[in-house]
C-alpha cells in the first residue's frame, strides 16, 4: 500500500520496554477483577451486578474510545499521546485504589479506559515507526506477547494481591509500572511524529462514543437470563438501547465514507489483507475475553479453587504465549502473516473445542490441554496480524488504523464476554449444571473462532517489502 517512514532509534529496545509495560497494565486491568471483584464488592457494599460493572465500565470505555484515541495520537504525536495516557492511567489507578464507594471506583475505571485509549493505539504505532521492517515481527512479538501473557495472568495477580495485600493493590501496583514506562519512553527519545492533517471530526467522535457504549451495554446487561432462560435483551428497554446503539454506530460508519476528513478511513477495509487481519484480531479477542472470565468462574464455582489457585489454573493458556509470541514474530519477518494465521486459527479453534469438552466432563487435564492449544493459536495470530496491519499503511494513517484495530479488539472482547454469559446463563436456566453450561459456552466460542480458519485460508500473502525482503 503506502510507503512507511522508519526512524532508526538507537534506544528503540528501551522504548519497546516502556511500550510493553504500558500495554501489560491495560491487559491486566481487563481480567484482574475476575478474581478480585468479589472482595471489592464486599468492601464497597456492591451487589453482584455492581461487581460486574467494575469490569464492564472499563470494557465499554475501551470499546468506545480506541478510534478516538488513535486519531488524537495522529494529531498531537504518538509519543505525546502515549506519555499523557500513561500518566492519566496512573492517576486513575490511584483513584480506583483509594475508592471509598462504588461510584468512585467506576469513575476511576472509566478514566483508566480513556487513558488506555490514548496509550494503546499510540504505542503500537510507535513500534512500527521505530523498528525497521526486518525487525518489526520480532519487536511486535515482544510487544504483543508479553502483555497477552499478562492478560491471562490477570486473575493470578488479582488472587495473589487480594489475598496477601488487599484488593486496593490490584490498582496501586500500576503506579510504579507507569512511572517506569514514562521514564523509559522519555529517555529513549522517541520521535514525536504528527500527521500533516490535524483535523478532528467531532460529530464522528460523538457518534462512536455514544453508539458503541449503548450497544455494548445492552448486550452485556441483556446477556443475563431469568429462571426460565429468557434473556433480558428481549425486554423493550434493552431492545431500544441496542437499536439506538446500532443505529448510531451505523451512522458513524456511513459518515466515515462521506466526509472529507473522517475519524477513521473505513475505506481501508477494501484492502483484503487489512480486513483479514482486523477480523482475525476481533475473533480471537472474542474468544479470549469470554474464556478468561468463564474460566475463572469455572475454577472457583465448579472446581472449588481459592483465588490464587483459580488464577493459576489459567496458566496453561499463558505459557505458550510467553514462549511462542517472539518466535511467531521472527517467523513473520521471514514468511509473512498468512501461514502463521492458518496454523494459529486451527490451533485456537481446536483448543477451544477441547477446553469446552473438558469443562463438560469436569476434567481439568483436558481443560489444560485445550488452554495450551489456544495459547499457541494466540501467539501465532495476535502479534503477526497487528504487525502486518500497521506495516501496510503510511505514517499519516497509522494512528487511525491502530485505533481501528484496537476498537475491533475491544468490541470483540466485550461481545465475547456478553455472548458467553448469555449462552451459559441460558443453559443453566434450562437445567444444565454449571460445568456443562460453561462448556457449552466455550464450544459456542469455538464455532465463532472457526470462522477465522476461513478468513486465514482466503487472506492474501504479505508483500516481501513489509517482511524485510526486497
DOVOGU-384040 format. One record per atom (N, C-alpha, C, CB): residue in one letter; x, z, y. Coordinates in pm, whole numbers, plus 50000, padded with zeros to 5 digits. Atoms other than C-alpha are relative to their C-alpha. Glycine has a CB too. Example, Ala and Ser with C-alpha at 12.3 -4.5 7.8 and 13.67 -1.06 7.14 Angstrom:
a500895000049881a512305078049550a500905000050120a499015012550003s499184999449881s513675071449894s499235007350109s500414985850046
This chain:
x500845000049881x500005000050000x500885000050124x499055012250001x499244999749876x501625010850327x501375005949977x499255007850107x498654994550010x505195019850392x500005014950027x500934993050097x499894985549986x506365055550387x501325003550064x499865006949864x498794995149937x508855072950612x500435013049933x499795002250151x499474988150064x511075098350440x501155005550083x500454997149856x498934993449927x513265123050628x500915007249902x499435009950104x499054993750092x516395132850436x500345013950053x501304991449984x499844986349951x516175170250493x501045007349914x498645007649998x498964993350080x519375188350386x499475012649931x501205003750088x500534987650057x517395220350324x498624998049938x499955010850107x501335003250051x514465203350154x499585009149885x499954985649955x500374991250111x514625226049846x499605013850052x501175001249899x500424987649935x514395256250075x498574998650051x500965003750117x501365002749954x511325240550231x499035000149881x499934986450073x500865000450118x509895234149883x499665014049952x500674992049888x500244986250040x510275271049802x498925006350087x501295008350008x501024994749909x508235280150111x498634994149969x500374997050146x501275006850028x505545254450029x499405004949868x500214984949995x500474995350131x505325265849667x499435014150010x501144999649897x500494986349984x504945302249769x498655000550068x500985008250080x501285000049928x502125294150009x498884995149909x500084991250126x501045005350089x500225273449753x499675010049889x500454986749939x500254989850101x500635301249498x499035010650052x501325006749956x500944990449941x498865325249737x498584994649996x500405003350145x501335006149997x495965301049773x499385000049861x500064985650055x500525001250136x495605295849399x499695013749940x501004992749913x500244986650054x495935332549307x498715005750055x501175009450033x501184994049938x493215342049551x498694993249959x500134999650149x501205005950059x490795318249376x499555008049879x500254985349961x500344994050129x490965336549043x500265014949991x500774993249893x499584986050011x492345371149122x498805009449997x500915003650115x501154991049995x488885385649187x499184999849871x499104996250117x500755000450125x487655376048837x500065013449928x500544988949910x499824986950063x489035409348710x499885011250101x501365000749929x500004989549898x489415428949035x498655001750068x501054997250104x501274999649931x485905420949162x499165012549975x499214988349963x500824988050024x484065449648987x500525012450072x499935002849853x499444988449929x486465475449135x499724999050150x501525001049975x500335001849857x485945460449482x498535003450025x500304985450045x501424997349985x482195461749433x499675014749994x499234992749895x500244985750013x482255497949320x500465007650124x500725005549876x499474993149883x484375508349618x499184997350125x501444996050024x500705004049878x482295489549875x498485000249985x500454986350042x501434999050021x478845495349726x499304986649985x499395007450113x500585013250017x478195458949627x499364998849862x501074989150019x500605002650130x475825448149352x500664987749938x498464997950013x499375011250072x476605420249104x500024987350086x499254997249868x500045011849914x475505393449348x501025001250113x498604998050058x499024997849895x477645408749621x501424998049952x499855013950057x498675002050059x480675409249391x500284985149982x500125007349864x499825014450019x480125372449309x500364993150131x498734993849941x499745006249870x480215364549681x501425002250049x499045005250101x498584998349964x483785377849707x500764987249966x500635012249927x499395012750039x484835346349521x499314988250066x499984998549848x500765011649952x482045323249638x500294997050147x498515002449981x499755002349857x482695328150012x501324992750021x500015013350077x498685006649992x486315317449960x499914985649950x501055007949918x500105013450059x485475287549737x499234990550090x499345000749864x500805008649913x482805274249972x500804995950124x498705007150042x499185003349883x485175276050269x501064989849964x500655012750056x499005009850043x487855257550075x499384986249986x500645004349867x500655012950021x485415230149977x499624993550132x498765001749912x500505005449873x484105226150332x501094996050096x499105010050066x499035001549893x487325227350529x501244991949972x500425012950041x498755006950032x490055208050344x500154986950076x500084997449852x499935012749928x489175174550502x500355002350147x498674992449989x499724996949860x489205190150849x501445004750016x499025010850053x498624995149994x492475208450779x501024988949989x500235010249892x499095011350013x494135176250670x500134992150128x499554990949890x499965007449874x493185158850992x500695008150109x498594996250044x499314991549902x494325188451203x501514999249981x499525014749989x498575001450027x497715185751031x500574987150054x500255000849852x499555012649942x497975149351136x500155001150151x499034988749966x500034999249853x497185158651497x501095009150054x498635004950047x499034990349946x499375189451550x501344999449929x499435014149990x498795000550079x502005181051291x499885008949878x501215004250083x500184992650125x502175192450928x500725013450001x500484991749882x499264987349998x504845218750988x499265010450082x501424998050057x500744990549916x502875234751271x498735004849932x499664993550135x501234996150071x499655234151069x500325009549885x499264987649947x499614991550112x501455249450772x500325014150046x501204994049926x499594986849952x503035278050967x498795007650054x501084998750109x501194993449947x499775285551151x499095004649887x499244990550094x500834996350113x497895285550822x500525012149924x499874988449907x499414988650071x500325309450655x499805012950079x501504997649975x500164988149918x500185333750947x498545004749999x500464997350143x501414996350004x496385332650952x499625005849863x499124987850032x500284994950135x496285337850574x500495014349986x500654991049894x499484986450006x498455368650610x499075009750074x501415000750059x500904991449926x496185383050879x498675002049929x499754994350137x501264999050073x493065375350676x500145008849876x499504986149960x499764991650118x494595391650367x500055014750039x501324996049931x499974986149951x495305423050569x498605005050030x500885001250125x501394996349971x491685423050685x499245003049871x499304988950079x500674997750129x490455419850325x500445013349939x500304988449902x499474987850060x492715447950209x499515012650070x501504999750002x500444988349923x491545471250486x498495001250009x500594999550139x501475000549986x487835462750446x499355013149956x499434988249919x500754987950033x485515492650452x498584996949956x499985009450119x501345004050043x482365472850373x500054985449956x498965002150114x500065013550052x481265440350216x500104989450107x498754998249923x499995010049894x480725421950544x501424997150048x499145004750117x498615002049957x484345427450650x500794992549895x500675013450030x499295006850107x485615416450311x499624985149997x499685006649864x500435014050000x483525384450323x500614992550119x498464999150005x499405006349882x484765377150676x501474996849975x499865009050124x498605002350032x488335381250557x500184988549902x500625012549944x499905010850099x487715357950261x499754986450065x499005002449885x500245012549929x486275331150491x501234996150082x498765001150091x498785002849923x489335334150717x501134995649908x500425012350080x499015004750097x491565331150410x499764985449966x499965008749873x500335013850033x489735299150323x500374990450112x498534998749969x499635008549886x490185284850673x501514998250006x499475006050132x498535000749999x493895293250659x500504990949890x500615014049985x499595008550112x494215276750319x499764985350031x499265003949873x500315013849964x492605245350459x501024994250098x498604999150060x498895004649916x495395243350717x501284998449919x500245009850115x498754999950077x498165251350468x500104989049897x500155013149932x499855007950122x497375231150159x500184985050026x498815002249913x499735014249975x496985195350291x501344997750068x498894994050085x498735001649929x499955200250524x501185001749906x500095010250115x498864997450087x502215214350254x500224988649902x499805013049923x499855011250092x501515186050009x500624988050071x498654996149940x499435011249923x502245160250280x501465002450033x499204997950128x498614996949969x505485178250372x500934997149883x500145014550042x499185003150118x506765174750016x500324985149997x499285004349869x499805014550006x506265137050023x500874995150115x498654992750003x499245004549882x507735133450373x501485003549992x499425006150124x498624995449997x510955152150296x500764998049869x500025014550036x499315003350125x511775140349943x499924985049978x499385007749880x499945014450027x512885105149855x499144996649880x501464995449977x500865003850112x510725085149610x500525004249864x499804985450001x499454996450131x513085092049319x499995014949971x501384995049989x500034985550018x512805129749376x498585005850007x500855006650105x501334994649971x509105132749453x499315005649878x499154989350061x500654995050120x507875136349099x500515013849961x500204990349885x499404987150034x510295164749029x499565010750100x501544998949997x500374990349897x509535181649362x498525003849990x500304994450140x501434997150010x505765178349322x499685007349870x499194987150010x500184992450124x506065190948965x500205014950023x500964995049894x499774986049965x507505223249103x498925005050094x501395001850066x500984996149898x505125223949400x498625002549938x499904989150107x501324998450064x502025219949179x500085009349880x499454986449957x499934992850128x503255235148852x500035015150015x501214995649926x499914985549984x504225269848971x498705005950055x501185003650092x501294994649954x501055275449179x498884998849896x499574992850126x501015001050105x498895262248891x500185011349898x500074986249931x499744988650088x500585288748679x499425012750059x501505001649977x500574988249935x499595314948934x498484999550002x500545001250142x501455001450010x496065300848928x499515006649871x499584985150004x500364993750128x495895310848561x500425014649995x500634992449885x499474986450002x497915342348627x499195009550088x501445000050044x500784991849908x495445354448892x499305011849935x499004991650069x500654988650065x493345375448652x500985010549949x499174995249886x498984990550047x496525390848507x500465008850116x501214992549938x499544992449884x497795400748851x498895009050053x500484990550111x501124991949954x494335412548950x499825012449916x498744991950000x500144988550088x494135435048646x501105010250019x499984995549856x498874990849985x497615449748689x499925007550133x501324992349992x500054993749869x497265456149062x498835009650013x499934989550109x501184991449990x493765470449029x500205013049924x498774992749946x499834988050082x494695494648752x501125008950050x500274996149857x498814992149970x498065505648887x500205003150148x501204992949949x499784997649857x497915502749265x498705000550080x500904989350057x501275000549928x494265497949360x499694985850043x500025009250122x500405013849974x492255466649438x500484994750135x498504998949992x499585004849868x493385465349802x501344992749993x500105011750098x498715006650013x496855454949685x499894985949946x500905008249912x500245014050035x495335423149544x500184991150123x498574998349941x499865007449875x495325412249910x501295003450073x498825002750089x498784996249927x498235432050054x501254993249944x500185015149994x498835006350060x500635415249811x500304986450065x499804998249850x499785012849932x500165383150012x500895001250122x498674994050041x499294998549873x501835397750321x501494996949989x499825014050053x498575003550009x505505397150209x500224985449960x500695009149901x499865014050038x504975362950048x499834991050122x498974996249890x500245008049880x503575349150374x501185000850097x498725004750069x498854998449910x506425363550580x501194991849950x500405015050013x498885007650057x508985348350343x499774985050013x500195003749853x500305014349991x507205314550345x500254994750142x498564997249959x499785004349862x507245312550725x501494999850032x499255009350098x498564999449972x510895323350745x500734988349934x500595013349951x499345011050070x511935297550485x499664986650063x499594999949852x500405012749941x509925269550644x500704997550133x498504999750020x499335001649871x511415275850988x501504997849983x499755012150087x498555001650020x514975279250857x500334986549937x500535011349911x499765013150061x514605246650661x499994988950104x498954997149892x500035009549889x513995228750993x499294987049961x501424997050048x500795011750038x511325205650860x499584992350124x498775004249919x500465008549890x510375176251080x498505002050019x500324985149972x501424998149971x507025181251254x499424986650045x499795011250109x500475013549968x505765145551235x498505000250029x500304990349884x501405000549959x502465139151417x499534985450002x499815006650140x500565013549999x500155109051391x499904994850142x498624999849932x500135006049868x500085084651681x498555001150049x500434985249997x501424998549966x496275085751673x499625014749981x499104990649912x500314985750007x495315121651757x498545002950036x500925007850093x501424998049975x491595116851795x499415008949890x499254986550006x500664991250097x489225140751621x498494997950011x500385015050023x501435002750002x485665132351521x499245013049973x499644989249894x500684987050013x483765164651587x498664998849927x499785006250138x501285001850070x480475150551461x500224999749848x499304986950046x499675000350144x482035142651121x500395013849950x501124990149973x499594986550040x483625177051111x498805009249985x500985005950102x501214991850008x480255193251181x499184996549876x499154998350127x500785004250117x478535172650911x500615005249870x499914984749995x499394995850126x481065180550638x500085015149990x501404994049986x499914985450002x481425217050741x498645006649981x500645005050128x501344994950023x477655221250716x499454995349865x499074995650112x500575005750121x476695197950433x500585005249871x500154985450003x499384995350124x479225208050170x499695014749970x501504998050006x500364986150031x478665245750208x498565001749954x500255008750121x501404999050041x474895241250182x499824995649855x499124991650092x500145005250136x475175220349867x500685009249899x500594986049990x499274991350093x477785242749705x499305013449985x501455002150047x500734987350006x475865274349796x498764998849910x499585004650142x501215001950081x472665260449644x500344998949852x499244987550046x499605001550141x474485250849325x500525013049942x501064989049987x499444987350048x476345283749299x498895010249973x501005005750102x501074990250015x473295305649356x498914995049905x499395003350136x501035005750086x470945281949177x500394999649855x499684986350045x499555000050139x473065284248862x499495012249924x501514999549994x500524987950067x471535318348790x498664996849935x499855011850101x501265002550071x468655318848540x499285013149976x500264992649866x500794988150029x465805342848473x499915002249850x498594998850062x500074996450142x464855358448141x499474988549915x499125012249981x500545011250075x463025326748039x500884987850001x498674996550052x499075011249995x466015304548105x499764990450115x499934992549872x500315008849887x464535289448424x501045002150109x498575002850054x498954999049900x467285281648673x499415002150139x500884987449997x500464997349863x466955294349029x499994987450085x500885010550065x499925012349922x467825259449154x498644993050006x501054990649941x501325006250002x464245249549063x499095005750108x499355001849864x500814994049894x462905272249339x500054991350126x500485014450031x500055008849882x461795254049657x501115002550101x498675001650068x498984996949899x464275272249881x501354993949962x500155015250017x498715005550044x467285261949672x499964984849996x500375005549862x500125014650001x465985226449627x500124994550141x498674995749937x499925004549861x465545223250002x501445001050053x499065008350089x498624998249957x469035237050064x500914989449938x500505014049962x499205010250067x470565213749806x499744986250061x499704999749849x500345013049940x468695183949951x500624998350137x498514998550010x499415000649866x469845192250304x501514998249992x499665012650080x498565001250015x473435196450189x500424986149956x500505010249901x499685013450047x473455163650001x499784989750110x499154996549877x500305009549892x471845145350294x501095000450109x498635003250062x498974998949896x474355158850548x501344994749951x500145014650045x498755005150056x477275151050318x499964984849991x500265006149862x500145014550005x475935115850266x500134993850140x498644996149938x499855004749862x475645111550645x501465000350042x499155008650095x498574999349971x479255123050674x500724988049939x500595013349945x499345011250067x480355097150418x499674986850069x499574999449852x500415012349932x478345069750592x500734998650134x498474999750022x499355000449869x479835078850928x501474995849989x499895013550069x498585003450014x483375075050793x500234985049993x500575006749875x499885014650007x482685037950741x499554993150128x499194994949884x500605006449882x481015032151078x500695003450132x498575003850011x499344996549874x483165049851341x501414994150002x500065015450018x498685006349987x486395035651477x501125009049948x500274996550147x498964990650041x488445067151406x499375011149915x500745005950124x500674990250087x486965085651107x500865012249973x499604993649870x499284987850039x487885120651000x500814997349874x499025011849977x499315004250123x488805106450657x499714985249979x499545008549876x500185014250026x489345069750581x499524998249855x501334992150024x500555001550135x487005067950282x500144985849947x498535004149999x499775013850045x487655030650272x501214999349908x500194990750120x498844999750091x490895040350097x499575000949854x500915011750035x500514999350137x488715046349790x499874986349936x498665007049998x500035013550057x488645008749749x501244997549915x499904989550111x498785001350081x492155012549609x499795006749865x501215006150073x500294994850133x491745017049231x500925011449962x500104989049897x499024989950038x494885037549193x499695013350068x501414995450036x500334987749928x493995062849463x498715006049946x499884997350151x501294995250048x490415065149340x500145006849863x499004988549991x499824994150132x491505071848982x500705013550007x500794990549910x499274987449987x493965098949085x499115011250054x501224998350090x500864989849939x491425117149303x498945004649901x499344994550127x501034996350096x488755116149033x500585008449886x499334987649944x499364991950104x491205129848774x500235014350047x501334993749957x499824986649943x492065159049002x498675007450004x500624999150142x501344994149993x488335165349055x499555005049863x498994989850055x500484996450134x487525165548683x500795011649941x500084988049908x499184989450058x490445187648586x499745013350069x501484996550009x500294987549930x489715213148856x498625005249963x500094998150152x501324996250047x486075213148744x500135008649874x499134987649972x499824992850126x487195224248400x500805012950020x500714991249898x499114988649985x489955247948512x499315012050066x501224996150082x500614988949926x487995268548766x498925006949918x499424995150133x501094994050079x484995273448539x500545008049883x499064989149950x499494993350120x487105283048239x500755012850032x500894990749923x499344987649963x489195308648422x498975011150017x500824998150131x501054990049979x486005326448528x499325003549869x498964994950101x500684997450127x484225322348193x500935006849900x499474987049942x499044993850091x487395331548005x500205014750028x501324992950009x499874985949964x487705364048199x498785007949956x500205001650152x501234993450046x484065372648128x500035001849849x498764991950042x499954999550147x484565364747760x500955011049953x500444986349944x499014990250043x487675386247733x499525014350020x501304997950075x500434986349972x486055416747892x498725003749925x499785001850149x501304996650055x482505414647756x499824996649852x498944993150079x500105003450142x482985398147416x501135006449920x500034984749981x498854994650072x486495408247314x500265014750033x501244991950031x499854986049964x486275442047490x501345003750059x499755008449882x498694997449942x489625438847669x499855007050135x500794986950016x499924994249867x490535460147970x500524989750098x500895012450000x499595009849899x491535443448300x501364993449973x500055006650133x498685005850023x495225439248214x500004990949878x501035011049982x500005007950123x494625426847861x499144987550016x499495008449883x500855011649975x491825403847979x500774989250075x498745004150079x499185009649928x494175387548226x501074993949911x500655006550120x498945004950089x496935384947967x499464990449895x500705011749932x500575008850103x494535367647725x499974985550044x498595004649966x499995013649949x494665336947952x501414994150007x499374999550136x498615004649991x498455334047926x500294987249922x500915010849951x499725012750069x498385306047663x499734987750086x499194999249874x500255010949907x496965284047938x501164998550098x498695002250075x498964999549897x499765294148174x501334994449953x500185014150047x498645003150047x502855288947958x500324985150002x500195005449860x499675014349994x502635250947912x500154994750141x498944992149929x499905004649862x502085246148284x501365003550058x498875006150086x498704995649947x505205266248368x501124990949951x500285014549959x498875007050059x507455247248131x499894984850006x500165004349859x500175014550009x505985212148142x499744993250133x498894997049906x500335006549873x504995206248506x501214992650058x499495010450101x498825006749946x508555198448617x500444988449910x501165010050016x499705011050094x509085177448301x499114988050032x499795004649852x500945010749966x505965157448387x500384993550133x498575005550006x499585005449873x507245153548743x501164990449986x500365011150094x498855008950021x510545138748627x499584987349925x501125007349921x500505011750072x508705115748386x499244990650093x499095004349883x500685008349901x506545103748675x501014991650078x499175008750096x498995007349925x509695094148867x500494987749924x501185009150033x499505011250082x510655071348576x498894990449958x500705005449876x501015008350065x507335058748441x498704998550077x499705005749867x501255000849928x504585064148697x498945009049937x499514985750004x501034990450037x501295082348654x499184995849878x499085002150117x500975004450100x499335060648408x500255005449859x499984985249995x499814994850136x500975070048074x499845015249992x501394996249949x500144985449999x501065106848173x498535003950006x500765006150119x501424997049988x497395106648273x499264997349870x499374991850113x500665003250126x496375090147948x500245010949897x500494986549947x499704989150094x498155116547742x499355013050046x501535001949987x500524987349949x497075145147969x498505001549986x500385001550143x501454999050010x493375136847969x499555002549856x499354987450054x500334997650141x493285135547590x500315014449962x500784990249908x499624986250032x495165168547560x499035010050062x501435002950049x500924990749932x492885185547815x498635000149933x499864996250148x501335000850062x489675173047651x499995006749863x499564985349987x499914993750134x490775183147300x500165015150015x501184994049919x499804985749979x491955216647433x498715007250036x501015002150109x501284994049963x488585223647594x499075001049879x499344991850111x500874999950118x486765214247273x500425011049902x500034986449930x499504989550090x488985237147064x499695013850057x501534998549978x500314987349934x488555265247318x498525003549981x500354999350151x501434997550016x484775261447301x499635004049859x499234987950040x500274996750140x484685261746920x500515014049967x500654989649905x499444986650023x486965292346912x499175010950063x501415000650051x500854990149934x484695310447158x498735002649920x499634995350142x501204998450081x481615304046945x500315007949873x499404986449964x499604993250125x483475315746633x500595013950026x501014991649924x499384987349962x484945345646824x501365001749932x499095011749964x498655000150059x488425336646701x501004997750112x500134989049890x499085001449888x490995343846969x501184990749970x500525013550039x498925009650024x493855324746795x499584985450024x500515001449858x500495013649976x491705293146807x499834997850151x498664997649924x500145000849854x490865300347172x501364997850065x499345012950055x498665001149943x494565304547250x500584986049978x500935010549939x499525013650027x495365271147084x499354990050096x499724996149854x500695008749905x492725254247299x500535001550141x498525002849999x499424997549867x494095270647613x501344992750014x500195015150024x498675006149993x497595258247530x499904984950015x500815003649874x500185014549988x496405222347483x499504996350140x499014994949894x500485002549864x494515224147812x501145001350099x498855009750036x498864998349912x497655237247981x500934988049998x500775012449961x499195012250010x499585207047852x499354988950082x500164995749851x500695010249923x496915184347998x500125002050149x498564999649962x499854996849857x497055202048334x501374995750051x499795015150024x498645003249957x500825197848351x500224985050015x501015005749900x499765014449999x500665160548280x499054992350092x499904994649860x500935006849910x497845153048524x500195004250144x498565002649958x500124995149864x497925175148831x501124995350092x499975014950000x498935003749907x501365170048985x500234984950003x501285007149962x499845014549990x501745133048886x498894993350082x500034993949862x501115006149926x498275124649024x500135002750149x498665005249949x499804996849858x498975142849352x501154992050059x500265015050018x498835007549952x502405126749387x499664985450020x501175001349904x500325014149994x501075092149316x499064996950116x499374995549868x500965002349892x498225095449564x500685000650136x498885010349994x499394998349869x500305107949855x501154990450023x500505014350017x498945009949986x503125083349784x499454986150032x500844999449874x500595013349986x500695054349808x499504997050141x498864998549904x500505002249864x499785058950176x501105002350102x498805009350029x498994998549896x501665057750504x499895013550068x499894988850103x499944987049934x502565086950729x498735003150079x501205000650093x501164997649914x499565082250959x498795004549922x499674987450077x501184996750081x497095086350672x500245011849906x499594988049918x499694990550108x498885112150459x499285013450015x501485002349994x500714987449983x497345143250612x498544998749962x500125004950142x501405002250035x493855128650581x499824998549849x499474987750072x500125002250145x494435117250224x500265012949924x500994989049954x499764987050062x495895151050133x498765008850011x501225007050064x501244992549984x492775167050278x498904994949909x499534999450144x500995005950090x490645142850078x500215004849856x500084984750006x499694995650137x492405151549751x499615014749982x501504997949968x500284985650012x492105188849818x498505002950011x500775007850106x501454998349994x488445185449914x499384997449863x499384990550105x500525003150132x487695168749582x500405010749899x500494986249953x499564989550091x489745195149404x499115012450014x501485003750027x500764987649979x487875224149563x498524998149968x500175004750144x501395002650036x484445208149528x499874999749847x499504986750061x500014999950146x485285201949163x500025014149944x501184992249946x499954986250045x486185238449120x498695007450023x501125007350069x501264993349970x483035250649292x498884995349909x499624997750146x501025005350089x480825227549087x500245004549856x499974984650007x499684995550135x482655237748770x499545014249976x501474998949975x500444986050013x482015274748829x498485000649991x500495008450120x501465000050002x478345267648905x499464994049872x499454992450121x500485006750121x477915243848612x500175008649877x500724986949981x499774991550116x479465267348359x499085012150001x501465004649996x500914988549989x477415296648490x498584996049962x500045005850142x501355004650031x474225275948465x499834997949850x499704987050075x500115002850144x474905264748107x500025012949919x501124990849955x499914987650076x475985298947980x498795009050026x501285007450035x501164991849968x473135316448164x498744995149929x499775000150149x501165005550069x470515292848024x500095002249850x499874985150029x499834997950144x471965295447673x499735014549961x501424995949956x500264985850027x471885333447691x498505003050008x500775008950100x501434997649984x468295332947815x499204994849881x499504993450128x500695005550117x467305311947514x500415006749870x500264985249992x499754991950118x468695337747275x501364999149938x499044996549901x498665000650056x472285327947210x500815012350041x500724987150046x499104989249958x474845356247204x500964995150106x500775005749878x499145003849888x477225357047498x501184991449954x500525012450071x498865007850047x480135343747290x499624985449980x500545005949869x500445013750023x478155313047185x499604993350130x498834999749903x500415005649871x476715308247535x501214995150079x499215010450081x498795004149930x480185307347690x500664988349927x500985011850013x499455011150077x481385285047407x499294986950029x499935003049852x500775012049967x478585260347479x500364995050139x498475002849991x499615003949865x479505260647849x501374993250001x500025012350093x498675006050006x483125252947762x499944986249934x500975009149923x500175013150063x482075224447531x499384990050098x499125001249873x500565008849896x479985210447816x501104995550096x498875007250077x498855003649917x483165211548026x500874989549934x500825012250032x499235010050072x484915191647754x499384986250014x500115003849852x500675012849981x482295164447786x500314994150138x498485001649982x499675004649865x482925162748161x501444995250005x499775011350104x498585003749998x486695162048108x500264987049926x500845011149938x499795012350076x486345133547858x499834987550086x499044999449882x500115011249907x485345111148149x501384996250054x499055003550116x498655002749953x488965114648257x500764990449910x500775012850012x499345009350094x490075095847945x499654985750037x499585003049854x500435013449961x488035065748052x500694995750129x498464999550018x499355003249873x489445067448405x501484997049979x499845011750100x498575002050023x493035070648280x500284986949927x500575011749919x499805012650072x492655041148043x499874987850091x498994998949885x500275011449912x491455018848328x500835000250128x498554999750036x499274999149874x493815030648604x501204990550001x500465014450024x498855009049991x496495006548730x501325007649996x499934991750129x498684993950004x500205013048694x500495002750141x501004991249925x499384997149870x502215028448981x501054989550030x500635014250003x498955009549965x504375003349170x501385006249984x499824995150143x498644995050024x508095006349094x500605006550122x500894988749954x499404994449879x508945013449459x499585014550022x499614991650122x500474986249985x506835045249450x500725009249903x498495000949978x499354991850101x508625057349138x501515001050023x499734994349862x498574999249972x512025053749297x500754988249944x500565012649945x499365012050052x512695019549150x500294990250109x499144993649895x499655010549907x513094986249322x499185000750127x499824986549936
